[in-house]
Amino acid sequence: MTVDVMIIMGSKSDEPVGKKATAVLKDLGIPHKLTVASAHRTPKLVADLVENTEAKVFITIAGLAAALPGAVAAHTIKPVIGVPVSGKVNLDSILAIVQMPPGIPVGGVGLDRGDNAALLAAEILALSDPELAQKLKDHRTAQEKKVRSDAQSYEE
């Protein structure tokens, strides 16, 4: 199976955030893989996953020190999107993702926003895929219709 997006979670406890991403990717028809690998506990596995995949974009999901996005970015020049996972101290995971050193960028989305990470990955892929670009436009149109419908319900 071809994989366009590789989703790597730092631990199984990140699965609720990972499922948000997989739901969006599935809805858009984007081939993807979800797995677990830890930047600290299984660094060789992280490197192996990154270096031996045909995936075009990585979504990395991690809490606490959130080193996983940076560890993945260190092994590839492909886009890496970091999703910080909320916890007792949310700022740690956010800062770990957005404060990368020069030369090793990681894109970041909001806390627990696996869905936004999937949409950002889709937008990256849509640059060279007109059919996917149309699906994203349709998705935006559906969002607009829902908001307008919600607003209308208050006017009645």
Backbone as ProteinMPNN parsed JSONL, in Angstrom:
{"seq_chain_A": "MTVDVMIIMGSKSDEPVGKKATAVLKDLGIPHKLTVASAHRTPKLVADLVENTEAKVFITIAGLAAALPGAVAAHTIKPVIGVPVSGKVNLDSILAIVQMPPGIPVGGVGLDRGDNAALLAAEILALSDPELAQKLKDHRTAQEKKVRSDAQSYEE", "coords_chain_A": {"N_chain_A": [[0.833, -1.188, 0.0], [0.556, 2.166, -0.849], [1.773, 4.958, 0.925], [0.997, 8.168, 1.762], [1.005, 9.898, 3.906], [2.652, 9.663, 6.923], [1.907, 8.962, 10.172], [3.185, 9.44, 13.265], [3.057, 8.54, 16.552], [4.117, 9.461, 19.803], [3.568, 7.803, 21.931], [1.235, 5.184, 22.831], [-0.756, 6.345, 24.289], [-1.317, 8.679, 22.999], [-3.168, 8.147, 21.119], [-5.964, 9.064, 20.866], [-5.621, 11.616, 19.698], [-4.244, 10.94, 17.413], [-6.235, 9.481, 16.101], [-7.977, 11.505, 15.366], [-6.552, 12.664, 13.297], [-6.33, 10.492, 11.485], [-9.012, 10.109, 10.814], [-9.681, 12.387, 9.297], [-7.863, 12.155, 7.161], [-8.691, 9.718, 6.079], [-11.292, 10.409, 5.286], [-10.685, 12.186, 3.236], [-9.517, 10.499, 1.476], [-6.79, 9.92, 1.546], [-3.929, 8.002, 1.482], [-2.489, 6.565, 4.358], [-0.496, 5.917, 7.303], [-0.522, 4.845, 10.648], [1.417, 4.818, 13.529], [3.499, 3.933, 16.38], [6.305, 5.362, 17.899], [9.064, 6.229, 19.852], [10.944, 9.141, 20.463], [12.872, 9.147, 22.44], [12.9, 6.585, 23.674], [12.943, 4.73, 21.613], [14.884, 5.499, 19.524], [16.251, 4.508, 17.252], [14.254, 3.129, 15.904], [12.581, 5.263, 15.186], [14.277, 6.638, 13.375], [14.549, 4.624, 11.433], [11.876, 4.301, 10.54], [11.412, 6.824, 9.383], [13.426, 7.077, 7.441], [12.919, 4.968, 5.746], [10.478, 5.064, 4.341], [7.95, 5.749, 1.901], [6.368, 7.858, 2.344], [5.154, 11.206, 1.974], [4.709, 13.3, 3.663], [5.004, 13.937, 7.134], [3.235, 13.454, 10.139], [3.588, 14.193, 13.43], [3.004, 13.256, 16.719], [3.062, 14.275, 19.984], [3.529, 14.586, 23.497], [4.48, 16.118, 26.644], [7.918, 16.489, 26.706], [7.985, 16.505, 23.983], [9.826, 15.739, 21.886], [9.73, 14.238, 19.614], [8.758, 15.357, 17.038], [10.981, 16.998, 16.256], [13.005, 15.066, 16.228], [12.166, 13.45, 14.116], [12.243, 15.339, 12.024], [14.983, 15.741, 11.914], [15.855, 13.628, 10.444], [14.948, 13.845, 7.852], [14.097, 15.679, 4.831], [11.582, 16.133, 4.176], [8.251, 17.514, 4.704], [7.373, 18.07, 8.101], [4.938, 17.876, 10.507], [4.105, 18.95, 13.652], [2.186, 17.903, 16.415], [1.225, 19.056, 19.395], [0.478, 17.44, 22.45], [-1.988, 17.765, 24.89], [-1.584, 18.142, 28.44], [-0.565, 18.022, 31.856], [1.179, 20.2, 31.942], [0.878, 22.17, 29.519], [2.385, 23.966, 28.01], [4.999, 23.02, 27.679], [5.047, 20.989, 25.619], [4.123, 22.46, 23.449], [6.088, 24.498, 23.138], [8.345, 22.92, 22.64], [7.854, 22.063, 20.076], [7.533, 24.409, 18.505], [9.882, 25.839, 18.928], [12.195, 25.083, 17.402], [15.631, 24.515, 16.412], [17.604, 26.624, 14.179], [17.402, 25.711, 10.753], [16.222, 23.203, 10.948], [13.233, 22.887, 10.493], [9.915, 22.559, 11.88], [6.536, 22.28, 11.309], [3.775, 23.497, 13.174], [0.722, 22.759, 14.9], [-2.273, 23.438, 16.816], [-2.871, 22.469, 20.295], [-3.634, 19.091, 20.625], [-4.731, 18.951, 18.074], [-5.023, 16.988, 15.913], [-6.675, 16.759, 13.733], [-6.387, 19.239, 12.374], [-3.701, 18.997, 11.704], [-3.822, 16.922, 9.863], [-5.327, 18.155, 7.852], [-3.539, 20.189, 7.113], [-1.434, 18.618, 6.144], [-2.789, 17.513, 3.973], [-3.201, 19.831, 2.448], [-0.577, 20.396, 1.712], [0.009, 18.151, 0.129], [-1.896, 18.568, -1.829], [-0.864, 20.519, -3.45], [0.306, 19.35, -5.632], [-1.715, 17.803, -6.592], [-4.535, 18.02, -8.142], [-7.108, 16.863, -7.838], [-7.263, 16.255, -5.107], [-7.018, 18.844, -4.157], [-9.499, 19.865, -4.941], [-11.172, 18.33, -3.306], [-10.461, 19.416, -0.839], [-11.402, 22.019, -1.171], [-14.121, 21.472, -1.333], [-14.497, 20.496, 1.238], [-14.068, 22.818, 2.747], [-16.223, 24.328, 1.823], [-18.341, 22.81, 2.844], [-17.886, 23.225, 5.568], [-18.43, 25.958, 5.724], [-21.161, 25.985, 5.045], [-22.218, 24.644, 7.253], [-21.665, 26.424, 9.389], [-23.148, 28.64, 8.533], [-25.699, 27.51, 8.613], [-25.888, 26.983, 11.343], [-25.869, 29.625, 12.275], [-28.213, 30.539, 11.112], [-30.091, 29.105, 12.554], [-30.32, 30.534, 14.877], [-31.582, 32.802, 14.105], [-34.142, 32.238, 13.601]], "CA_chain_A": [[0.0, 0.0, 0.0], [1.251, 3.445, -0.878], [1.493, 5.813, 2.082], [1.349, 9.564, 1.525], [1.215, 10.551, 5.2], [3.027, 8.798, 8.036], [1.586, 9.554, 11.476], [3.947, 8.778, 14.32], [2.706, 8.976, 17.898], [5.179, 9.175, 20.761], [3.13, 6.676, 22.754], [-0.133, 4.743, 22.564], [-1.688, 7.262, 24.959], [-1.609, 9.766, 22.059], [-4.08, 7.613, 20.105], [-7.138, 9.897, 20.555], [-5.201, 12.684, 18.791], [-3.94, 10.262, 16.154], [-7.492, 9.115, 15.437], [-8.507, 12.721, 14.727], [-5.823, 12.803, 12.03], [-6.684, 9.418, 10.555], [-10.386, 10.313, 10.355], [-9.654, 13.392, 8.222], [-7.152, 11.589, 6.012], [-9.569, 8.706, 5.491], [-12.376, 11.132, 4.628], [-10.147, 12.796, 2.014], [-8.979, 9.445, 0.616], [-5.325, 10.005, 1.524], [-3.29, 6.829, 2.088], [-1.716, 6.944, 5.529], [-0.145, 4.867, 8.258], [-0.43, 5.301, 12.031], [2.288, 3.933, 14.301], [4.08, 4.476, 17.613], [7.759, 5.306, 18.056], [9.47, 7.253, 20.81], [12.229, 9.786, 20.182], [13.829, 8.83, 23.507], [12.967, 5.163, 24.011], [13.216, 3.924, 20.406], [15.395, 6.422, 18.493], [16.591, 3.794, 16.019], [12.996, 2.86, 15.219], [12.171, 6.535, 14.574], [15.125, 6.849, 12.198], [14.213, 3.604, 10.438], [10.572, 4.649, 9.973], [11.526, 8.034, 8.564], [14.333, 6.883, 6.311], [12.501, 3.854, 4.894], [9.083, 5.186, 3.938], [7.682, 6.571, 0.726], [5.476, 8.95, 2.766], [5.563, 12.533, 1.516], [4.53, 14.22, 4.787], [4.938, 13.298, 8.441], [2.536, 14.075, 11.265], [4.171, 13.648, 14.653], [2.131, 13.581, 17.838], [3.82, 14.032, 21.206], [3.316, 15.45, 24.652], [5.62, 16.327, 27.537], [9.05, 17.176, 26.07], [7.647, 16.552, 22.556], [11.034, 15.698, 21.058], [9.499, 13.428, 18.418], [8.77, 16.106, 15.772], [12.351, 17.38, 15.928], [13.763, 13.862, 15.898], [11.771, 13.062, 12.765], [12.766, 16.368, 11.113], [16.432, 15.572, 11.803], [16.134, 12.516, 9.533], [14.3, 14.006, 6.545], [13.839, 17.03, 4.331], [10.145, 16.174, 3.902], [7.536, 18.302, 5.712], [7.022, 17.455, 9.384], [3.947, 18.649, 11.249], [4.061, 18.529, 15.038], [0.946, 18.102, 17.158], [1.449, 18.933, 20.829], [-0.603, 16.784, 23.185], [-2.231, 18.449, 26.163], [-1.269, 17.411, 29.659], [-0.537, 18.865, 33.055], [1.88, 21.438, 31.602], [0.724, 22.212, 28.063], [3.374, 24.82, 27.363], [6.201, 22.244, 27.344], [4.962, 20.339, 24.307], [3.994, 23.502, 22.423], [7.39, 25.137, 22.924], [9.272, 21.956, 22.039], [7.567, 21.972, 18.65], [7.726, 25.674, 17.784], [11.207, 26.413, 19.175], [13.224, 24.262, 16.788], [16.829, 25.273, 16.056], [17.683, 27.006, 12.764], [17.759, 24.687, 9.777], [15.426, 21.98, 11.104], [11.888, 23.367, 10.806], [8.758, 21.702, 12.115], [5.287, 23.026, 11.354], [3.023, 23.151, 14.368], [-0.699, 23.069, 15.013], [-2.697, 23.608, 18.201], [-2.951, 21.322, 21.2], [-4.537, 17.98, 20.317], [-5.389, 19.208, 16.797], [-4.671, 16.022, 14.876], [-7.484, 17.058, 12.55], [-5.742, 20.32, 11.631], [-2.455, 18.472, 11.133], [-4.194, 16.161, 8.669], [-5.713, 19.115, 6.819], [-2.315, 20.831, 6.638], [-0.754, 17.619, 5.305], [-3.555, 17.436, 2.725], [-2.913, 21.04, 1.666], [0.764, 20.219, 1.139], [-0.12, 17.164, -0.948], [-2.767, 19.116, -2.872], [-0.08, 21.373, -4.345], [0.587, 18.597, -6.856], [-2.824, 16.881, -6.8], [-5.745, 18.822, -8.337], [-8.291, 16.172, -7.304], [-7.244, 16.476, -3.66], [-7.303, 20.27, -3.962], [-10.957, 20.026, -5.035], [-11.751, 17.765, -2.078], [-10.256, 20.393, 0.233], [-12.348, 23.114, -1.414], [-15.438, 20.96, -0.939], [-14.488, 20.437, 2.704], [-14.247, 24.206, 3.212], [-17.606, 24.709, 1.513], [-19.194, 22.129, 3.832], [-17.723, 23.937, 6.841], [-19.151, 27.228, 5.615], [-22.592, 25.693, 5.104], [-22.568, 24.294, 8.635], [-21.668, 27.648, 10.189], [-24.3, 29.436, 8.111], [-26.871, 26.834, 9.131], [-25.893, 27.253, 12.794], [-26.255, 31.023, 12.454], [-29.625, 30.646, 10.732], [-30.915, 28.545, 13.611], [-30.521, 31.564, 15.897], [-32.381, 33.88, 13.533], [-35.537, 31.785, 13.451]], "C_chain_A": [[0.878, 1.251, 0.0], [0.823, 4.273, 0.327], [1.934, 7.228, 1.74], [1.667, 10.302, 2.815], [1.529, 9.495, 6.248], [2.734, 9.562, 9.323], [2.331, 8.749, 12.523], [3.541, 9.389, 15.656], [3.837, 8.594, 18.842], [4.853, 8.031, 21.694], [1.684, 6.352, 22.426], [-1.146, 5.669, 23.221], [-2.059, 8.457, 24.08], [-2.655, 9.355, 21.012], [-5.332, 8.462, 19.854], [-6.809, 11.044, 19.589], [-4.879, 12.093, 17.421], [-5.193, 9.89, 15.389], [-8.168, 10.319, 14.797], [-7.855, 12.898, 13.352], [-6.248, 11.733, 11.033], [-8.102, 9.584, 10.009], [-10.428, 11.298, 9.194], [-8.985, 12.817, 6.978], [-8.004, 10.541, 5.301], [-10.689, 9.375, 4.706], [-11.929, 11.74, 3.294], [-9.545, 11.756, 1.055], [-7.469, 9.455, 0.504], [-4.739, 8.766, 2.206], [-2.362, 7.25, 3.231], [-1.425, 5.719, 6.396], [-0.012, 5.513, 9.623], [0.423, 4.306, 12.804], [2.779, 4.655, 15.552], [5.587, 4.293, 17.577], [8.159, 6.469, 18.943], [10.848, 7.812, 20.46], [13.286, 9.38, 21.204], [14.0, 7.331, 23.747], [13.274, 4.268, 22.825], [13.762, 4.814, 19.287], [15.762, 5.731, 17.186], [15.34, 3.455, 15.221], [12.492, 4.123, 14.524], [12.958, 6.766, 13.289], [14.769, 5.872, 11.086], [12.872, 3.921, 9.755], [10.689, 5.804, 8.98], [12.336, 7.778, 7.298], [13.865, 5.809, 5.33], [11.016, 3.881, 4.546], [8.982, 6.026, 2.675], [6.764, 7.743, 1.074], [6.057, 10.296, 2.345], [5.509, 13.567, 2.624], [4.449, 13.392, 6.063], [4.081, 14.133, 9.382], [3.087, 13.388, 12.501], [3.368, 14.159, 15.84], [2.859, 13.245, 19.125], [3.468, 15.038, 22.288], [4.606, 15.58, 25.443], [6.733, 17.08, 26.812], [8.88, 17.292, 24.56], [8.871, 16.619, 21.648], [10.81, 14.989, 19.728], [9.48, 14.232, 17.117], [10.182, 16.514, 15.337], [13.209, 16.194, 15.545], [13.435, 13.388, 14.486], [12.369, 14.046, 11.756], [14.272, 16.233, 10.91], [16.814, 14.504, 10.776], [15.528, 12.679, 8.149], [14.255, 15.474, 6.126], [12.36, 17.164, 3.923], [9.444, 16.986, 4.997], [7.171, 17.47, 6.946], [6.076, 18.404, 10.11], [3.884, 18.086, 12.662], [2.722, 18.862, 15.673], [1.257, 17.948, 18.642], [0.224, 18.324, 21.509], [-0.748, 17.455, 24.543], [-1.93, 17.524, 27.341], [-1.286, 18.37, 30.829], [0.13, 20.209, 32.781], [1.892, 21.546, 30.078], [1.828, 22.978, 27.36], [4.619, 24.042, 26.928], [6.136, 21.672, 25.933], [4.828, 21.363, 23.183], [5.363, 24.104, 22.116], [8.388, 24.191, 22.274], [9.076, 21.872, 20.53], [7.886, 23.271, 17.923], [9.126, 26.262, 17.942], [12.331, 25.523, 18.641], [14.434, 25.123, 16.419], [16.836, 25.613, 14.565], [18.075, 25.82, 11.885], [16.962, 23.405, 9.86], [13.999, 22.391, 11.467], [10.88, 22.247, 11.037], [7.541, 22.622, 12.102], [4.51, 22.59, 12.581], [1.563, 23.544, 14.264], [-1.043, 23.125, 16.497], [-2.747, 22.306, 18.988], [-4.023, 20.326, 20.759], [-5.222, 18.102, 18.951], [-4.867, 18.278, 15.694], [-5.441, 16.264, 13.593], [-6.86, 18.176, 11.718], [-4.422, 19.868, 11.019], [-2.748, 17.705, 9.85], [-4.593, 17.095, 7.534], [-4.491, 19.839, 6.255], [-1.521, 19.872, 5.748], [-1.458, 17.506, 3.95], [-3.29, 18.653, 1.843], [-1.542, 20.952, 1.004], [0.689, 19.264, -0.05], [-0.928, 17.715, -2.122], [-2.035, 20.061, -3.816], [0.222, 20.671, -5.667], [-0.53, 17.596, -7.179], [-4.136, 17.66, -6.919], [-7.024, 18.181, -7.773], [-8.387, 16.366, -5.787], [-7.54, 17.941, -3.347], [-8.81, 20.521, -4.017], [-11.654, 19.467, -3.798], [-11.6, 18.735, -0.912], [-11.19, 21.589, 0.073], [-13.755, 22.692, -1.002], [-15.567, 20.891, 0.581], [-14.726, 21.829, 3.296], [-15.68, 24.679, 2.973], [-18.571, 24.069, 2.513], [-19.089, 22.799, 5.2], [-18.505, 25.242, 6.83], [-20.652, 27.003, 5.733], [-23.036, 25.373, 6.525], [-22.64, 25.544, 9.505], [-22.86, 28.521, 9.831], [-25.607, 28.832, 8.626], [-27.003, 27.06, 10.638], [-26.361, 28.678, 13.065], [-27.736, 31.218, 12.162], [-30.534, 30.134, 11.846], [-31.173, 29.548, 14.738], [-31.386, 32.715, 15.404], [-33.849, 33.504, 13.424], [-36.322, 31.927, 14.716]], "O_chain_A": [[1.829, 1.355, 0.774], [-0.35, 4.284, 0.699], [3.109, 7.464, 1.459], [2.491, 11.217, 2.83], [0.766, 8.547, 6.437], [3.243, 10.663, 9.537], [2.14, 7.54, 12.654], [3.664, 10.596, 15.865], [4.443, 7.532, 18.7], [5.754, 7.358, 22.196], [0.987, 7.158, 21.81], [-2.282, 5.768, 22.756], [-3.014, 9.172, 24.384], [-2.983, 10.139, 20.121], [-5.739, 8.574, 18.698], [-7.638, 11.399, 18.752], [-5.206, 12.683, 16.392], [-5.219, 9.973, 14.161], [-8.862, 10.173, 13.791], [-8.522, 13.237, 12.374], [-6.5, 12.034, 9.866], [-8.363, 9.234, 8.858], [-11.136, 11.069, 8.213], [-9.491, 12.977, 5.867], [-8.034, 10.484, 4.072], [-11.003, 8.961, 3.59], [-12.705, 11.798, 2.34], [-9.115, 12.1, -0.046], [-6.919, 9.045, -0.518], [-5.022, 8.51, 3.376], [-1.557, 8.17, 3.088], [-2.022, 4.654, 6.24], [0.544, 6.604, 9.747], [0.188, 3.099, 12.747], [2.505, 5.839, 15.751], [6.087, 3.212, 17.267], [7.64, 7.575, 18.794], [11.79, 7.064, 20.198], [14.467, 9.281, 20.87], [15.11, 6.86, 23.993], [13.805, 3.17, 22.996], [13.168, 4.879, 18.211], [15.597, 6.317, 16.116], [15.364, 3.489, 13.991], [12.023, 4.055, 13.388], [12.38, 7.055, 12.241], [14.697, 6.259, 9.919], [12.755, 3.818, 8.534], [10.134, 5.757, 7.882], [11.96, 8.219, 6.212], [14.358, 5.745, 4.205], [10.375, 2.833, 4.467], [9.814, 6.895, 2.416], [6.416, 8.536, 0.199], [7.271, 10.502, 2.357], [6.179, 14.597, 2.547], [3.9, 12.291, 6.072], [4.187, 15.359, 9.417], [3.058, 12.163, 12.612], [3.09, 15.354, 15.947], [3.234, 12.095, 19.355], [3.151, 16.194, 22.007], [5.681, 15.203, 24.977], [6.514, 18.199, 26.35], [9.561, 18.095, 23.923], [8.941, 17.457, 20.749], [11.619, 15.128, 18.81], [10.136, 13.825, 16.158], [10.529, 16.383, 14.163], [14.044, 16.29, 14.645], [14.326, 12.971, 13.745], [12.937, 13.629, 10.746], [14.783, 16.576, 9.844], [17.946, 14.473, 10.295], [15.583, 11.75, 7.343], [14.361, 16.38, 6.952], [11.95, 18.194, 3.387], [9.979, 17.131, 6.095], [6.724, 16.328, 6.84], [6.379, 19.582, 10.3], [3.642, 16.895, 12.854], [2.189, 19.957, 15.494], [1.524, 16.84, 19.107], [-0.915, 18.654, 21.18], [0.234, 17.683, 25.251], [-2.014, 16.3, 27.239], [-1.949, 19.407, 30.789], [-0.291, 21.235, 33.314], [2.818, 21.063, 29.426], [2.168, 22.662, 26.219], [5.229, 24.375, 25.912], [7.064, 21.85, 25.144], [5.356, 21.159, 22.09], [5.748, 24.205, 20.951], [9.193, 24.615, 21.444], [10.031, 21.635, 19.79], [8.454, 23.24, 16.831], [9.516, 27.116, 17.146], [13.3, 25.246, 19.347], [14.29, 26.315, 16.146], [16.15, 24.961, 13.777], [18.959, 25.036, 12.228], [17.014, 22.589, 8.94], [13.596, 22.259, 12.622], [10.98, 21.157, 10.475], [7.518, 23.632, 12.806], [4.585, 21.429, 12.984], [1.215, 24.534, 13.621], [-0.181, 22.882, 17.342], [-2.675, 21.21, 18.433], [-5.178, 20.695, 20.548], [-6.21, 17.41, 18.705], [-4.341, 18.732, 14.678], [-4.938, 16.011, 12.499], [-6.806, 18.077, 10.493], [-4.063, 20.312, 9.929], [-2.014, 17.82, 8.869], [-4.238, 16.856, 6.38], [-4.416, 20.077, 5.05], [-0.996, 20.278, 4.711], [-0.806, 17.415, 2.91], [-3.167, 18.522, 0.625], [-1.369, 21.387, -0.134], [1.246, 19.544, -1.112], [-0.672, 17.367, -3.274], [-2.551, 20.371, -4.89], [0.376, 21.323, -6.7], [-0.321, 16.655, -7.945], [-4.783, 17.933, -5.908], [-7.912, 18.882, -7.289], [-9.469, 16.612, -5.255], [-8.236, 18.241, -2.377], [-9.337, 21.303, -3.225], [-12.612, 20.057, -3.299], [-12.506, 18.863, -0.089], [-11.709, 22.112, 1.059], [-14.489, 23.47, -0.392], [-16.624, 21.192, 1.137], [-15.502, 21.984, 4.24], [-16.272, 25.349, 3.819], [-19.511, 24.718, 2.974], [-20.086, 22.926, 5.91], [-19.163, 25.589, 7.811], [-21.34, 27.741, 6.438], [-24.115, 25.787, 6.949], [-23.584, 25.704, 10.278], [-23.511, 29.079, 10.714], [-26.515, 29.56, 9.028], [-28.1, 27.298, 11.142], [-27.154, 28.913, 13.976], [-28.43, 31.957, 12.861], [-31.623, 30.669, 12.057], [-32.152, 29.413, 15.472], [-31.87, 33.515, 16.204], [-34.7, 34.36, 13.181], [-37.505, 31.59, 14.75]]}, "name": "protein", "num_of_chains": 1, "seq": "MTVDVMIIMGSKSDEPVGKKATAVLKDLGIPHKLTVASAHRTPKLVADLVENTEAKVFITIAGLAAALPGAVAAHTIKPVIGVPVSGKVNLDSILAIVQMPPGIPVGGVGLDRGDNAALLAAEILALSDPELAQKLKDHRTAQEKKVRSDAQSYEE"}
